[in-house]
């Protein structure tokens, strides 16, 4: 089967489809994280720093849109992973509870951040709280509901931050590139705005 530019374009469109909340939100989170010079600095990737890498180069290396890292590491690495999840607000078909979960993993060998003397995973946690808590980057105001320290095997200190917000419950369906409000019938958003 031949693969065309149209096929690639279709798959890339999921980054902006309003009915694909997890993909769209992860793209927004990615932009916020990569545009934060303090997060990039505290991640302390010496190899990328020496190469004078751009912030985008940290994505897929230190900043991951999933919680999974290689079990064996040969270099000192610090990770900032994130996930999104939803559940329905009981008794309400129009809203859902969105959770944004950040997993901060910092290798024990370099746990103390050199400029501040603060444990690296705690400092990243503080930066993320300052960046996301009570903001509306993702549409509605988020609030921190959980901040839990732990260890992951004997090499990584970890903090797990969970933010919550209430948001629309998948009320949009994109058909032929046009977002439509889906209730009992599917209407274009323009039709709804006209009424």
Residue frames as a rotation matrix with the C-alpha (Angstrom) as fourth column:
UNK 1
0.586 0.810 0.000 0.00
0.810 -0.586 0.000 0.00
0.000 0.000 -1.000 0.00
UNK 2
-0.258 -0.665 0.701 1.43
0.635 -0.663 -0.396 3.37
0.728 0.343 0.593 -1.01
UNK 3
0.126 0.195 -0.973 1.80
0.910 -0.414 0.035 6.03
-0.396 -0.889 -0.230 1.67
UNK 4
0.116 0.002 0.993 1.04
0.739 -0.668 -0.085 9.56
0.664 0.744 -0.079 0.51
UNK 5
-0.893 -0.386 0.231 1.56
0.193 -0.793 -0.578 13.05
0.406 -0.471 0.783 1.86
UNK 6
-0.136 0.931 0.340 -2.23
-0.593 -0.351 0.725 13.20
0.794 -0.103 0.599 2.32
UNK 7
0.485 0.254 -0.837 -2.01
0.371 0.807 0.460 10.15
0.792 -0.534 0.297 4.60
UNK 8
-0.468 -0.751 -0.466 0.72
0.803 -0.140 -0.579 11.82
0.370 -0.645 0.669 6.64
UNK 9
-0.786 0.233 0.573 -1.27
-0.240 -0.969 0.064 15.07
0.570 -0.088 0.817 6.74
UNK 10
0.282 0.947 -0.157 -4.32
-0.246 0.230 0.942 13.18
0.927 -0.227 0.298 8.02
UNK 11
0.306 -0.218 -0.927 -2.35
0.789 0.603 0.119 11.63
0.533 -0.768 0.356 10.89
UNK 12
-0.761 -0.648 -0.029 -0.72
0.574 -0.653 -0.494 14.98
0.301 -0.393 0.869 11.77
UNK 13
-0.356 0.697 0.623 -4.16
-0.223 -0.711 0.668 16.62
0.907 0.099 0.408 11.91
UNK 14
0.399 0.515 -0.759 -4.87
0.576 0.503 0.644 14.73
0.713 -0.694 -0.097 15.15
UNK 15
-0.598 -0.680 -0.425 -2.55
0.780 -0.369 -0.506 17.21
0.187 -0.634 0.750 16.91
UNK 16
-0.977 0.213 0.015 -5.23
-0.213 -0.968 -0.134 19.86
-0.014 -0.134 0.991 16.44
UNK 17
-0.374 0.897 -0.234 -8.53
0.190 0.321 0.928 17.92
0.908 0.303 -0.290 16.19
UNK 18
-0.430 0.229 0.873 -10.70
-0.795 -0.555 -0.246 19.27
0.428 -0.800 0.420 19.01
UNK 19
0.669 0.742 0.050 -12.24
-0.685 0.590 0.427 15.82
0.287 -0.320 0.903 19.49
UNK 20
0.459 -0.606 -0.650 -8.89
0.434 0.791 -0.431 14.17
0.775 -0.084 0.626 20.35
UNK 21
0.916 0.033 0.401 -8.38
-0.271 -0.684 0.677 15.66
0.296 -0.728 -0.618 23.80
UNK 22
0.751 -0.657 0.060 -5.43
0.294 0.415 0.861 13.55
-0.591 -0.629 0.505 24.88
UNK 23
0.107 -0.734 0.670 -3.35
0.994 0.064 -0.089 14.28
0.023 0.676 0.737 21.75
UNK 24
0.385 0.107 0.916 -4.24
0.348 -0.937 -0.037 18.00
0.855 0.333 -0.398 21.67
UNK 25
0.968 0.020 0.250 -3.61
-0.216 -0.438 0.873 18.46
0.127 -0.899 -0.420 25.40
UNK 26
0.563 -0.822 0.089 -0.30
0.610 0.486 0.626 16.62
-0.558 -0.298 0.775 25.29
UNK 27
0.079 -0.506 0.859 0.80
0.881 -0.367 -0.298 18.92
0.466 0.780 0.417 22.45
UNK 28
0.633 0.208 0.746 -0.10
-0.057 -0.948 0.313 21.98
0.772 -0.241 -0.588 24.56
UNK 29
0.946 -0.320 0.042 1.72
0.005 0.145 0.989 20.58
-0.323 -0.936 0.139 27.61
UNK 30
0.342 -0.848 0.405 4.76
0.923 0.383 0.024 19.84
-0.175 0.366 0.914 25.42
UNK 31
0.213 -0.228 0.950 4.89
0.517 -0.799 -0.308 23.46
0.829 0.557 -0.053 24.23
UNK 32
0.862 0.140 0.487 4.62
-0.300 -0.634 0.713 24.84
0.408 -0.761 -0.505 27.77
UNK 33
0.818 -0.571 0.074 7.38
0.274 0.499 0.822 22.55
-0.506 -0.652 0.565 29.06
UNK 34
0.201 -0.788 0.582 9.77
0.979 0.173 -0.103 23.16
-0.020 0.591 0.807 26.16
UNK 35
0.264 -0.051 0.963 9.31
0.333 -0.932 -0.141 26.92
0.905 0.358 -0.229 26.44
UNK 36
0.981 0.059 0.187 10.29
-0.156 -0.340 0.927 26.92
0.118 -0.938 -0.325 30.13
UNK 37
0.304 -0.951 -0.060 14.03
-0.380 -0.063 -0.923 27.62
0.873 0.304 -0.380 30.36
UNK 38
-0.078 -0.310 0.947 14.09
-0.997 0.015 -0.077 26.68
0.010 -0.951 -0.310 34.05
UNK 39
0.756 0.380 0.533 12.77
-0.385 0.917 -0.106 23.18
-0.529 -0.125 0.839 33.36
UNK 40
0.861 -0.478 -0.176 15.31
0.010 0.361 -0.932 22.71
0.509 0.801 0.316 30.56
UNK 41
0.058 -0.890 0.452 18.15
-0.698 -0.360 -0.619 23.91
0.713 -0.280 -0.643 32.84
UNK 42
0.013 -0.016 1.000 17.19
-0.954 0.300 0.017 21.75
-0.300 -0.954 -0.011 35.83
UNK 43
0.956 0.294 0.007 16.83
-0.273 0.896 -0.350 18.62
-0.110 0.333 0.937 33.66
UNK 44
0.332 -0.933 0.139 20.62
-0.714 -0.152 0.683 18.96
-0.616 -0.326 -0.717 33.39
UNK 45
0.842 -0.124 0.524 21.35
0.399 0.798 -0.451 17.07
-0.363 0.589 0.722 30.19
UNK 46
0.215 -0.869 -0.445 25.04
-0.117 -0.476 0.872 17.84
-0.969 -0.135 -0.204 29.83
UNK 47
-0.482 -0.382 0.789 25.29
0.652 0.445 0.614 16.25
-0.585 0.810 0.035 26.39
UNK 48
0.317 0.683 0.658 22.53
0.935 -0.342 -0.095 18.47
0.160 0.646 -0.747 24.99
UNK 49
0.843 -0.061 -0.534 23.90
0.174 -0.909 0.378 21.55
-0.509 -0.411 -0.756 26.79
UNK 50
-0.141 -0.988 -0.070 27.38
0.095 -0.083 0.992 21.00
-0.985 0.133 0.106 25.28
UNK 51
-0.526 0.019 0.850 25.83
0.826 0.250 0.505 20.60
-0.203 0.968 -0.148 21.83
UNK 52
-0.864 0.272 -0.424 23.93
-0.213 -0.960 -0.183 23.88
-0.456 -0.068 0.887 22.42
UNK 53
-0.747 0.629 0.215 20.75
0.645 0.607 0.464 22.00
0.161 0.486 -0.859 21.62
UNK 54
-0.597 0.683 0.420 17.41
-0.470 -0.723 0.506 23.71
0.649 0.105 0.753 21.16
UNK 55
-0.495 0.473 0.729 14.67
-0.768 0.154 -0.621 23.06
-0.406 -0.868 0.287 23.73
UNK 56
0.518 0.739 -0.430 12.83
-0.855 0.462 -0.236 20.88
0.024 0.490 0.872 21.17
UNK 57
-0.101 -0.666 -0.739 15.80
-0.517 0.670 -0.533 18.47
0.850 0.328 -0.412 21.32
UNK 58
-0.804 -0.155 0.574 14.85
-0.594 0.275 -0.756 17.60
-0.041 -0.949 -0.313 24.91
UNK 59
0.246 0.961 0.126 11.54
-0.900 0.275 -0.337 16.14
-0.359 -0.031 0.933 23.75
UNK 60
0.842 0.103 -0.529 11.79
-0.321 0.884 -0.339 12.37
0.433 0.456 0.778 23.49
UNK 61
-0.138 -0.942 -0.306 15.02
0.099 0.294 -0.951 12.43
0.986 -0.161 0.053 25.52
UNK 62
-0.964 -0.213 -0.161 14.29
0.189 -0.119 -0.975 14.08
0.188 -0.970 0.155 28.90
UNK 63
-0.504 0.862 -0.055 10.69
-0.652 -0.421 -0.630 15.19
-0.566 -0.282 0.775 28.36
UNK 64
-0.990 0.125 -0.071 8.41
0.065 0.830 0.554 12.29
0.128 0.544 -0.829 27.47
UNK 65
-0.400 0.912 0.096 4.65
-0.874 -0.410 0.261 12.27
0.277 0.021 0.961 26.72
UNK 66
0.592 0.485 -0.643 4.32
-0.196 0.861 0.469 8.91
0.781 -0.151 0.606 28.48
UNK 67
0.427 -0.427 0.797 5.59
-0.890 -0.043 0.454 7.33
-0.159 -0.903 -0.399 31.68
UNK 68
0.941 -0.251 0.227 8.17
0.276 0.958 -0.083 4.81
-0.197 0.140 0.970 30.57
UNK 69
0.497 -0.848 -0.183 11.96
-0.866 -0.499 -0.035 4.99
-0.062 0.176 -0.982 30.72
UNK 70
0.245 -0.522 -0.817 14.70
-0.343 0.741 -0.576 2.55
0.907 0.422 0.002 29.84
UNK 71
0.971 0.164 -0.173 15.31
0.085 0.437 0.895 0.19
0.222 -0.884 0.410 32.76
UNK 72
0.329 -0.926 -0.188 19.10
0.848 0.202 0.490 0.47
-0.416 -0.320 0.851 32.35
UNK 73
0.998 -0.036 0.052 20.73
-0.014 -0.929 -0.370 3.87
0.062 0.369 -0.927 32.05
UNK 74
0.334 -0.943 0.012 24.38
0.923 0.324 -0.206 4.42
0.191 0.080 0.978 31.11
UNK 75
-0.609 -0.458 0.648 24.37
0.346 -0.888 -0.303 8.19
0.714 0.040 0.699 31.63
UNK 76
-0.754 0.402 -0.520 22.96
0.408 -0.335 -0.850 10.46
-0.515 -0.852 0.088 34.30
UNK 77
-0.706 0.594 0.385 19.45
0.262 -0.286 0.922 11.23
0.658 0.752 0.046 33.15
UNK 78
-0.759 0.604 -0.243 16.54
0.061 -0.306 -0.950 13.12
-0.649 -0.736 0.196 34.56
UNK 79
-0.780 0.544 0.308 13.08
0.504 0.254 0.826 12.73
0.371 0.800 -0.473 33.13
UNK 80
-0.654 0.735 -0.180 9.87
-0.423 -0.553 -0.718 14.67
-0.627 -0.393 0.672 33.08
UNK 81
-0.905 0.415 0.092 7.07
0.362 0.640 0.677 12.41
0.222 0.647 -0.730 31.88
UNK 82
-0.677 0.734 -0.052 3.42
-0.553 -0.554 -0.623 13.34
-0.486 -0.393 0.781 31.57
UNK 83
-0.823 0.555 0.121 0.08
0.542 0.704 0.460 11.69
0.170 0.444 -0.880 30.90
UNK 84
-0.654 0.733 0.189 -3.53
-0.752 -0.656 -0.058 12.80
0.081 -0.180 0.980 30.70
UNK 85
-0.857 0.475 -0.200 -6.55
0.467 0.880 0.086 10.83
0.217 -0.020 -0.976 31.82
UNK 86
-0.587 0.755 0.291 -10.28
-0.660 -0.655 0.368 11.43
0.469 0.024 0.883 32.10
UNK 87
-0.807 0.565 -0.174 -13.26
0.591 0.772 -0.235 10.13
0.002 -0.292 -0.956 33.94
UNK 88
-0.277 0.808 0.520 -16.85
0.346 -0.420 0.839 11.15
0.896 0.412 -0.164 33.72
UNK 89
-0.869 0.163 0.467 -18.39
-0.477 -0.528 -0.703 13.43
0.131 -0.834 0.537 36.30
UNK 90
-0.833 0.553 -0.027 -21.04
0.542 0.803 -0.250 11.23
-0.117 -0.223 -0.968 37.86
UNK 91
0.008 0.979 -0.202 -24.52
0.765 -0.136 -0.630 12.19
-0.645 -0.149 -0.750 36.68
UNK 92
0.415 0.086 -0.906 -23.31
-0.306 -0.924 -0.228 14.76
-0.857 0.372 -0.357 34.13
UNK 93
0.502 -0.177 0.847 -22.92
0.705 0.651 -0.282 13.82
-0.501 0.739 0.451 30.46
UNK 94
0.917 -0.074 0.393 -21.52
0.224 -0.717 -0.659 17.22
0.331 0.693 -0.641 29.45
UNK 95
0.483 -0.774 0.409 -18.43
-0.826 -0.558 -0.078 17.42
0.289 -0.300 -0.909 31.69
UNK 96
0.735 -0.367 -0.571 -15.55
0.398 0.914 -0.075 15.19
0.549 -0.173 0.818 32.62
UNK 97
0.828 -0.560 0.008 -12.69
-0.271 -0.388 0.881 15.39
-0.490 -0.732 -0.473 35.10
UNK 98
0.724 -0.681 -0.109 -9.32
0.009 0.167 -0.986 15.73
0.690 0.713 0.126 33.42
UNK 99
0.817 -0.576 -0.022 -6.16
0.045 0.026 0.999 14.76
-0.575 -0.817 0.047 35.25
UNK 100
0.654 -0.750 -0.098 -2.71
-0.319 -0.156 -0.935 15.81
0.685 0.643 -0.342 34.09
UNK 101
0.938 -0.337 0.074 -0.09
0.108 0.489 0.865 13.65
-0.328 -0.804 0.496 35.77
UNK 102
0.521 -0.850 -0.071 3.60
-0.636 -0.332 -0.696 14.57
0.569 0.408 -0.714 35.81
UNK 103
0.918 -0.377 -0.124 6.19
0.383 0.764 0.519 11.95
-0.101 -0.524 0.845 36.74
UNK 104
0.623 -0.769 0.140 9.53
-0.696 -0.628 -0.350 13.49
0.357 0.120 -0.926 37.68
UNK 105
0.919 -0.391 -0.057 12.41
0.387 0.860 0.333 11.03
-0.081 -0.328 0.941 37.83
UNK 106
0.633 -0.759 0.156 15.87
-0.676 -0.639 -0.366 12.19
0.377 0.126 -0.917 38.81
UNK 107
0.475 -0.529 -0.704 18.86
0.296 0.849 -0.438 9.92
0.829 0.000 0.559 39.06
UNK 108
0.924 -0.024 -0.382 20.34
0.381 -0.035 0.924 9.71
-0.035 -0.999 -0.023 42.55
UNK 109
0.083 -0.996 0.044 23.95
0.997 0.083 0.007 10.37
-0.011 0.043 0.999 41.43
UNK 110
-0.840 -0.345 0.419 23.20
0.409 -0.910 0.072 14.03
0.356 0.232 0.905 40.61
UNK 111
-0.013 0.967 -0.256 20.10
0.949 0.092 0.301 14.56
0.314 -0.239 -0.919 42.77
UNK 112
0.211 0.045 -0.976 21.24
0.602 -0.793 0.094 17.92
-0.770 -0.608 -0.195 44.20
UNK 113
0.728 0.101 0.679 20.87
0.634 -0.477 -0.609 20.75
0.262 0.873 -0.411 41.68
UNK 114
-0.121 -0.980 -0.157 24.21
0.973 -0.087 -0.212 22.58
0.194 -0.178 0.965 41.57
UNK 115
-0.508 -0.104 0.855 22.93
0.239 -0.971 0.023 26.20
0.827 0.216 0.518 41.41
UNK 116
0.151 0.732 0.665 20.44
-0.548 -0.497 0.672 25.97
0.822 -0.466 0.326 44.28
UNK 117
-0.861 -0.449 0.239 21.37
-0.458 0.481 -0.748 23.03
0.221 -0.753 -0.620 46.51
UNK 118
-0.001 0.939 0.345 17.75
-0.879 0.163 -0.447 21.82
-0.476 -0.304 0.825 46.19
UNK 119
-0.449 -0.051 0.892 16.95
0.147 0.981 0.130 18.20
-0.881 0.190 -0.433 45.40
UNK 120
-0.965 -0.076 -0.252 16.42
-0.221 -0.287 0.932 18.16
-0.143 0.955 0.260 41.63
UNK 121
-0.615 0.788 -0.028 13.07
0.625 0.509 0.592 16.31
0.480 0.347 -0.806 41.71
UNK 122
-0.015 0.596 -0.803 11.74
0.876 -0.380 -0.298 18.78
-0.483 -0.708 -0.516 44.31
UNK 123
-0.551 -0.261 -0.793 12.93
-0.046 -0.939 0.340 21.75
-0.834 0.223 0.505 42.28
UNK 124
-0.966 0.257 -0.018 11.32
0.012 0.114 0.993 20.44
0.258 0.960 -0.113 39.08
UNK 125
-0.307 0.891 -0.334 8.14
0.933 0.350 0.078 19.83
0.186 -0.288 -0.939 41.07
UNK 126
-0.131 0.210 -0.969 8.17
0.539 -0.806 -0.247 23.43
-0.832 -0.554 -0.008 42.32
UNK 127
-0.851 -0.223 -0.476 8.70
-0.249 -0.626 0.739 24.77
-0.463 0.748 0.476 38.78
UNK 128
-0.798 0.602 0.016 5.85
0.367 0.465 0.806 22.65
0.478 0.649 -0.592 37.40
UNK 129
-0.100 0.777 -0.622 3.55
0.970 -0.063 -0.234 23.77
-0.221 -0.627 -0.747 40.22
UNK 130
-0.342 -0.098 -0.934 4.46
0.155 -0.987 0.047 27.40
-0.927 -0.128 0.353 39.55
UNK 131
-0.960 -0.102 -0.259 3.87
-0.234 -0.211 0.949 26.90
-0.151 0.972 0.179 35.81
UNK 132
-0.716 0.663 -0.218 0.57
0.183 0.479 0.858 24.96
0.674 0.575 -0.465 35.89
UNK 133
-0.526 0.565 -0.636 -1.23
0.844 0.256 -0.471 25.44
-0.103 -0.785 -0.611 39.22
UNK 134
0.117 0.756 -0.645 -4.30
0.509 -0.603 -0.614 27.70
-0.853 -0.257 -0.455 38.89
UNK 135
-0.681 -0.292 -0.671 -3.62
-0.420 -0.595 0.685 28.41
-0.600 0.748 0.283 35.22
UNK 136
0.425 0.880 0.214 -5.85
-0.205 0.323 -0.924 27.83
-0.882 0.348 0.318 32.22
UNK 137
-0.522 -0.724 -0.450 -3.25
-0.661 0.011 0.750 26.67
-0.538 0.689 -0.485 29.67
UNK 138
-0.984 0.113 0.136 -5.48
0.164 0.872 0.462 23.72
-0.066 0.477 -0.876 28.84
UNK 139
-0.472 0.845 0.253 -8.79
0.292 -0.120 0.949 25.55
0.832 0.522 -0.190 28.63
UNK 140
0.708 0.696 0.120 -10.10
0.053 -0.222 0.974 25.53
0.704 -0.683 -0.194 32.19
UNK 141
0.229 -0.625 0.746 -8.37
-0.887 -0.450 -0.106 26.39
0.402 -0.637 -0.658 35.46
UNK 142
0.255 -0.274 -0.927 -6.20
0.166 0.957 -0.237 23.56
0.953 -0.094 0.290 36.79
UNK 143
0.472 -0.214 0.855 -5.37
-0.847 -0.378 0.373 22.88
0.243 -0.901 -0.360 40.40
UNK 144
-0.529 -0.744 -0.408 -2.84
-0.483 0.660 -0.575 20.63
0.697 -0.107 -0.709 42.05
UNK 145
0.555 0.795 0.245 -4.59
-0.701 0.289 0.652 17.81
0.447 -0.534 0.718 43.91
UNK 146
0.957 -0.276 0.095 -1.69
0.175 0.804 0.569 15.47
-0.233 -0.527 0.817 44.66
UNK 147
0.422 -0.906 -0.026 2.09
-0.696 -0.306 -0.649 15.68
0.580 0.292 -0.760 45.11
UNK 148
0.946 0.032 0.321 3.62
-0.229 0.767 0.599 12.36
-0.228 -0.640 0.734 46.13
UNK 149
0.066 -0.976 -0.205 7.35
-0.996 -0.052 -0.071 11.55
0.058 0.209 -0.976 46.54
UNK 150
0.906 0.114 0.408 8.68
-0.180 0.976 0.126 8.04
-0.383 -0.188 0.904 46.01
UNK 151
-0.259 -0.956 -0.138 11.62
-0.671 0.075 0.738 6.10
-0.695 0.283 -0.661 44.65
UNK 152
0.856 0.360 -0.370 11.82
-0.516 0.568 -0.641 4.05
-0.021 0.740 0.672 41.48
UNK 153
0.660 -0.612 -0.436 14.25
0.495 0.790 -0.361 1.21
0.566 0.023 0.824 42.15
UNK 154
0.471 -0.523 -0.710 17.50
0.763 -0.163 0.626 2.28
-0.443 -0.837 0.322 43.84
UNK 155
-0.472 -0.776 0.418 18.54
0.876 -0.360 0.321 4.83
-0.098 0.518 0.850 41.22
UNK 156
-0.568 0.323 0.757 15.74
0.291 -0.781 0.552 7.38
0.770 0.534 0.350 40.80
UNK 157
-0.742 0.483 -0.466 14.00
0.320 -0.355 -0.878 9.74
-0.589 -0.801 0.108 43.18
UNK 158
-0.641 0.612 0.463 10.51
0.594 0.014 0.804 10.47
0.486 0.790 -0.373 41.96
UNK 159
-0.714 0.622 -0.322 7.68
-0.105 -0.549 -0.829 12.95
-0.693 -0.558 0.457 42.47
UNK 160
-0.635 0.625 0.455 4.24
0.736 0.308 0.603 12.47
0.237 0.717 -0.655 40.98
UNK 161
-0.824 0.390 -0.412 2.14
-0.173 -0.865 -0.471 15.61
-0.540 -0.317 0.780 40.58
UNK 162
-0.515 0.735 0.441 -1.53
0.856 0.409 0.317 15.39
0.052 0.541 -0.840 39.65
UNK 163
-0.891 0.318 -0.323 -3.49
-0.289 -0.948 -0.136 18.40
-0.349 -0.028 0.937 38.45
UNK 164
-0.444 0.817 0.368 -7.24
0.826 0.533 -0.185 18.37
-0.348 0.222 -0.911 37.85
UNK 165
-0.816 0.406 -0.411 -9.71
-0.464 -0.884 0.048 20.41
-0.344 0.230 0.910 35.91
UNK 166
-0.102 0.849 0.518 -13.27
0.426 0.508 -0.749 19.90
-0.899 0.144 -0.413 34.75
UNK 167
-0.764 -0.258 -0.591 -13.80
-0.420 -0.497 0.759 20.18
-0.490 0.828 0.272 31.02
UNK 168
0.170 0.844 -0.509 -16.31
-0.969 0.049 -0.242 19.47
-0.179 0.534 0.826 28.26
UNK 169
-0.111 -0.122 0.986 -17.01
-0.260 0.961 0.089 15.78
-0.959 -0.247 -0.138 27.80
UNK 170
-0.839 -0.359 0.409 -16.11
0.241 0.429 0.871 15.13
-0.488 0.829 -0.273 24.15
UNK 171
0.158 0.964 -0.214 -18.89
0.241 -0.248 -0.939 17.24
-0.958 0.097 -0.271 22.70
UNK 172
0.219 -0.178 -0.959 -17.09
-0.812 -0.578 -0.078 17.76
-0.541 0.796 -0.271 19.39
UNK 173
0.269 -0.171 0.948 -16.87
0.464 0.885 0.028 15.48
-0.844 0.433 0.318 16.37
UNK 174
-0.228 -0.428 -0.875 -14.76
-0.595 -0.650 0.473 16.56
-0.771 0.628 -0.106 13.39
UNK 175
0.312 0.380 0.871 -16.21
0.528 0.692 -0.492 15.49
-0.790 0.613 0.016 10.04
UNK 176
0.481 -0.217 0.849 -14.40
0.843 -0.152 -0.516 16.33
0.242 0.964 0.110 6.80
UNK 177
-0.513 -0.846 0.147 -12.14
0.736 -0.521 -0.432 18.73
0.442 -0.113 0.890 8.72
UNK 178
-0.283 0.499 0.819 -15.04
-0.304 -0.856 0.417 20.70
0.910 -0.131 0.394 10.20
UNK 179
-0.986 -0.029 -0.163 -15.51
0.145 0.324 -0.935 20.57
0.080 -0.946 -0.315 13.99
UNK 180
-0.229 0.971 0.073 -19.14
-0.204 -0.121 0.971 19.89
0.952 0.208 0.226 14.85
UNK 181
-0.585 0.156 0.796 -20.95
-0.811 -0.082 -0.579 20.02
-0.025 -0.984 0.175 18.16
UNK 182
-0.544 0.360 -0.758 -22.27
-0.047 0.889 0.456 16.55
0.838 0.284 -0.466 18.92
UNK 183
-0.580 0.500 0.643 -25.28
-0.759 -0.046 -0.649 16.21
-0.295 -0.865 0.406 21.17
UNK 184
0.139 0.661 0.738 -28.28
-0.053 0.749 -0.661 14.20
-0.989 0.053 0.139 19.99
UNK 185
0.910 0.065 0.409 -27.56
0.404 0.076 -0.912 15.34
-0.090 0.995 0.043 16.44
UNK 186
-0.167 -0.981 -0.095 -24.28
0.836 -0.192 0.513 16.44
-0.522 0.007 0.853 14.91
UNK 187
0.905 0.420 0.062 -24.26
0.404 -0.807 -0.430 20.14
-0.130 0.415 -0.901 14.03
UNK 188
0.000 -0.901 0.434 -21.49
0.701 -0.310 -0.642 22.31
0.713 0.304 0.632 12.69
UNK 189
-0.389 -0.205 -0.898 -20.22
0.856 -0.440 -0.271 24.79
-0.340 -0.874 0.347 15.27
UNK 190
-0.997 0.031 0.074 -21.26
0.006 -0.889 0.459 27.57
0.080 0.458 0.885 12.88
UNK 191
-0.277 0.958 -0.080 -24.87
0.206 0.141 0.968 26.33
0.939 0.252 -0.236 12.93
UNK 192
0.091 0.279 -0.956 -24.86
0.973 0.181 0.145 26.42
0.213 -0.943 -0.255 16.74
UNK 193
-0.708 -0.445 -0.548 -23.42
0.574 -0.815 -0.079 29.93
-0.411 -0.370 0.833 16.86
UNK 194
-0.858 0.433 0.278 -26.08
-0.030 -0.582 0.813 31.18
0.513 0.689 0.512 14.40
UNK 195
0.020 0.937 -0.349 -28.93
0.459 0.302 0.836 29.89
0.888 -0.176 -0.424 16.61
